[in-house]
Amino acid sequence: KQWYQRRVAITAGDRQAQFLALQEERLAALEKKKNERKEANCSSDLHAFLAQFTTLTSNVEQELEELVKLTTDQDKKSKLGLARDRAAELQTLLNESLAFLPAYDLRKSQDTVTALHDNIARAQQQALPKKKFAFGKKKNVASSTPSAVLPSNTIADKTKFSRYTGDVIYENRSNETLDIPKCEIYKKDVLLKNLTNCTVTLHSTIGTLHCTNCTDCTFSTGPISGSIFLEGCNGSVYHVTCQQARIHTTQNAVFYIHVTSKAIIEDCKGLKFGKRVEVYEGYEEDRTEAGLADTNNWNDVDDFNWLSKVHSPNWEAV
């Protein structure tokens, strides 16, 4: 009787083990099929994205080619507006595709968008040249010596975004408080360059913001309908709201950010990202006007120098 009971127990144990093994095999097979479907969908999404991205890029380039044939300022402004709208569509497409884009395609696509914005700015300057608002140190008019030019090995000359200009430019300032009025920057492209130990306030809806070589500064911006591009901005603090943030060669900076797509960093280290808390009166109205959603991906940061699934050592959440 005891032998029979042991035999029954062993048989029951074997059956349970077999059942568990079969269940594990079935779950593994289901997971494999799920991953295969996911990879197939990602591949399909990627092909669709690349096709649409190529079409929109060609549309922007076509608008710029047609611009040179126009003769009236009104027609030129209209054509530039179309080019900006198509570039904005391109950026929106890219933002909506971040979830499935491989790092290489993301980087290449963002560089394409950046180059198109540069081409639009250059085309505008050529087609509708105008004197820009540039605020810098007063020059000694009695001196015939030309302004000093930065040597080629300085940070400013090596910057990836240094070719950008802006409708409004503040540059070469130190130890100052710059409270830039809304009437100067409303929906315009702003360039801040070579600032040191400055406090900068830009409480208005802005088109884009470029910061180059700004060290130990504090910035408080209004909603940026496009992107913020930063480079060489070491030791600075940003309170910023934007569609996308692109940060390059920057160290030990802090970002209290509201970003509706995500931040992208490259050649950076020691960065900190936190959720934006500091706002100003009229901020929510400006954010609505800029078309920025409530979605805030402040802690979703892509590091182009860190492709591992492990968290990048170049930034941390605060």
C-alpha positions in Angstrom: 0.0 0.0 0.0 2.8 2.4 0.9 4.6 1.5 -2.3 1.4 2.2 -4.3 0.9 5.6 -2.6 4.5 6.6 -3.4 4.1 5.5 -7.0 0.9 7.6 -7.3 2.7 10.6 -5.8 5.6 10.3 -8.1 3.3 10.0 -11.1 1.3 13.0 -10.0 4.5 15.0 -9.6 5.7 14.0 -13.0 2.4 15.1 -14.6 2.5 18.4 -12.8 6.1 19.0 -14.0 5.1 18.1 -17.5 2.1 20.4 -17.4 4.3 23.3 -16.1 6.9 22.6 -18.8 4.3 22.6 -21.6 2.7 25.8 -20.2 6.1 27.5 -20.2 6.7 26.3 -23.8 3.3 27.7 -24.8 3.9 31.0 -23.1 7.4 31.3 -24.7 5.9 30.6 -28.1 3.2 33.2 -27.6 5.9 35.8 -26.4 8.0 35.0 -29.5 5.0 35.5 -31.8 4.2 38.8 -30.0 7.8 40.0 -30.4 7.8 39.0 -34.1 4.5 41.0 -34.7 5.9 43.9 -32.8 9.1 43.9 -34.9 7.1 43.6 -38.1 4.9 46.6 -37.0 7.9 48.7 -36.1 9.5 47.8 -39.5 6.3 48.8 -41.2 6.0 52.0 -39.2 9.6 52.9 -40.0 9.1 52.4 -43.7 6.0 54.6 -43.6 7.8 57.2 -41.6 10.8 57.4 -43.9 8.5 57.7 -47.0 6.5 60.5 -45.5 9.6 62.2 -44.0 11.3 62.2 -47.5 8.1 63.7 -49.1 7.8 66.5 -46.6 11.5 67.2 -46.8 11.2 67.6 -50.6 8.2 69.9 -50.1 10.3 72.2 -47.9 13.2 72.2 -50.4 10.7 72.9 -53.3 9.3 75.9 -51.5 12.8 77.3 -51.0 13.6 76.7 -54.7 10.5 78.6 -55.8 11.3 81.4 -53.4 14.2 82.7 -55.5 11.9 83.1 -58.5 9.6 85.6 -56.7 9.9 89.3 -57.0 7.5 90.9 -54.5 8.1 90.9 -50.7 4.5 89.8 -50.1 5.0 86.7 -52.3 8.3 86.0 -50.6 6.8 86.2 -47.1 4.0 83.9 -48.1 6.4 81.4 -49.6 8.6 81.5 -46.5 5.5 81.0 -44.4 4.7 77.8 -46.3 8.2 76.6 -45.9 8.0 77.1 -42.1 4.6 75.3 -42.0 6.0 72.3 -43.8 9.1 72.2 -41.6 6.8 72.3 -38.6 4.8 69.4 -40.0 8.1 67.6 -40.4 9.1 68.2 -36.8 5.6 67.0 -35.6 6.0 63.8 -37.7 9.3 63.2 -36.1 8.0 63.9 -32.6 5.1 61.5 -33.1 7.5 58.7 -34.3 10.0 58.8 -31.5 8.6 55.6 -29.9 9.7 53.3 -32.8 12.6 55.1 -34.5 16.0 53.5 -34.1 18.6 55.9 -32.6 20.4 56.2 -36.0 17.3 57.2 -37.9 16.2 59.6 -35.1 19.6 61.3 -35.1 19.7 61.5 -38.9 16.1 62.8 -39.2 16.6 65.4 -36.5 19.8 66.7 -38.2 17.8 67.0 -41.4 15.1 69.1 -39.7 17.8 71.2 -38.1 19.4 71.8 -41.5 16.1 72.7 -43.1 15.5 75.3 -40.4 18.9 76.7 -41.1 18.2 76.8 -44.9 14.9 78.7 -44.2 16.7 81.2 -42.0 19.3 81.8 -44.6 16.8 82.0 -47.4 14.8 84.6 -45.4 18.0 86.7 -44.9 18.7 86.6 -48.6 15.2 87.2 -49.8 14.1 89.7 -47.2 17.3 91.3 -45.8 16.7 93.5 -42.8 18.6 95.0 -39.9 18.3 92.7 -36.9 17.9 93.7 -33.3 21.3 92.9 -31.9 22.1 93.9 -28.4 25.7 93.6 -27.3 28.3 95.7 -25.6 28.6 99.3 -26.8 31.6 99.7 -29.1 34.0 102.6 -28.8 33.1 104.6 -31.9 36.3 106.7 -31.6 38.4 103.7 -32.2 39.1 102.5 -35.7 40.2 99.1 -34.5 37.8 96.4 -35.8 36.0 94.2 -33.3 37.9 91.2 -32.0 37.1 88.0 -33.7 36.9 84.7 -31.7 39.8 82.4 -32.5 39.0 79.3 -34.4 39.6 77.0 -31.4 37.0 78.6 -29.2 33.8 76.9 -28.2 31.6 79.2 -30.2 33.3 78.3 -33.4 33.0 74.6 -32.8 29.4 74.7 -32.0 27.0 72.6 -34.0 24.3 75.3 -34.0 26.6 78.4 -34.2 25.5 78.9 -37.9 22.1 79.9 -36.6 21.0 83.5 -36.5 17.8 85.0 -35.1 15.3 87.8 -35.4 16.5 89.1 -32.0 20.1 88.6 -30.9 21.6 89.3 -27.5 25.3 88.5 -27.3 28.6 89.2 -25.5 27.1 90.2 -22.1 28.5 89.5 -18.6 27.0 89.9 -15.1 23.8 91.5 -16.3 20.1 91.0 -15.8 18.3 90.9 -19.1 14.5 91.2 -18.8 13.7 91.1 -22.5 10.2 92.6 -23.3 7.5 90.7 -25.0 7.2 93.2 -27.8 10.7 92.4 -29.0 10.5 88.6 -29.0 6.8 87.7 -29.5 6.8 84.6 -31.9 10.3 85.4 -33.1 13.5 83.4 -33.3 15.8 84.4 -30.5 19.6 83.9 -30.4 21.5 84.2 -27.1 25.3 84.0 -27.5 28.4 84.4 -25.4 26.6 85.3 -22.1 28.4 84.8 -18.8 26.8 85.0 -15.3 23.6 86.6 -16.6 19.9 86.3 -15.6 17.7 86.2 -18.7 13.9 86.5 -18.7 11.9 85.9 -21.9 8.3 85.8 -20.9 6.5 85.6 -24.2 5.6 83.0 -26.8 8.8 82.4 -28.8 9.3 80.7 -32.2 12.7 79.1 -31.5 15.5 79.8 -29.0 19.2 79.2 -29.7 21.7 79.5 -26.9 25.4 79.2 -27.7 28.3 79.5 -25.2 26.2 80.7 -22.3 28.0 80.0 -19.0 26.7 80.2 -15.4 23.5 81.9 -16.5 19.8 81.5 -15.4 17.1 81.5 -18.0 13.3 81.7 -17.6 11.5 81.4 -20.9 8.0 81.6 -22.2 6.5 78.7 -24.2 8.6 78.0 -27.3 6.4 76.7 -30.1 9.3 75.0 -31.8 12.6 73.9 -30.3 15.3 75.1 -28.0 18.8 74.5 -29.3 21.7 74.7 -26.8 25.4 74.3 -27.1 28.3 75.0 -24.8 26.0 76.3 -22.1 27.9 75.0 -19.0 26.7 75.5 -15.5 23.5 77.2 -16.4 19.9 76.8 -15.1 16.9 76.7 -17.5 13.2 77.1 -16.7 11.8 76.3 -20.1 8.7 75.1 -22.0 9.1 73.8 -25.5 8.1 71.2 -28.1 11.6 69.8 -28.2 15.0 70.4 -26.6 18.2 69.7 -28.4 21.3 70.0 -26.1 24.8 69.7 -27.4 28.3 69.8 -25.7 26.9 71.1 -22.4 28.0 70.1 -18.9 26.6 70.6 -15.4 23.4 72.3 -16.4 20.0 72.0 -14.8 16.7 72.0 -16.8 13.4 72.5 -15.1 11.4 71.7 -18.3 8.0 71.2 -19.8 8.7 69.4 -23.1 5.9 67.9 -25.2 8.1 65.5 -27.2 11.4 64.8 -25.5 14.9 66.2 -24.8 17.8 65.0 -26.9 21.4 65.4 -25.6 24.7 64.8 -27.4 28.2 65.1 -26.1 26.9 66.1 -22.7 27.5 65.1 -19.1 26.4 66.1 -15.6 22.9 67.3 -16.8 19.9 67.3 -14.5 16.2 67.3 -15.5 13.3 68.2 -13.4 9.6 69.2 -14.0 9.0 72.8 -14.5 7.3 74.5 -11.6 8.3 78.2 -11.9 5.9 80.1 -14.2 4.7 83.7 -14.6 1.4 85.5 -14.9 -0.1 84.8 -18.3 2.1 81.7 -18.8 -0.9 79.3 -19.4 -2.4 81.7 -22.0 1.0 81.8 -23.8 1.3 78.0 -23.7 -2.1 77.6 -25.3 -1.2 80.1 -28.0 2.1 78.3 -28.7 0.1 75.1 -29.2 1.9 73.1 -26.5 -0.1 70.3 -24.9 -0.3 69.4 -21.2 1.9 66.4 -21.8 5.3 66.8 -20.2 8.0 64.3 -20.9 10.6 66.0 -18.7 12.2 62.7 -17.7 12.2 61.1 -21.2 15.7 62.0 -22.4 17.5 60.5 -25.5 21.3 60.4 -25.2 22.8 60.0 -28.7 26.1 59.0 -27.0 24.4 56.2 -25.0 22.6 53.5 -26.9 22.4 51.0 -24.1 19.0 50.2 -22.5 20.7 51.0 -19.1 20.1 54.6 -18.0 22.6 57.0 -19.4 25.2 58.2 -16.9 25.2 61.7 -18.5 21.9 62.9 -17.0 19.7 62.3 -14.0 16.2 63.3 -12.8 15.8 65.8 -10.0 
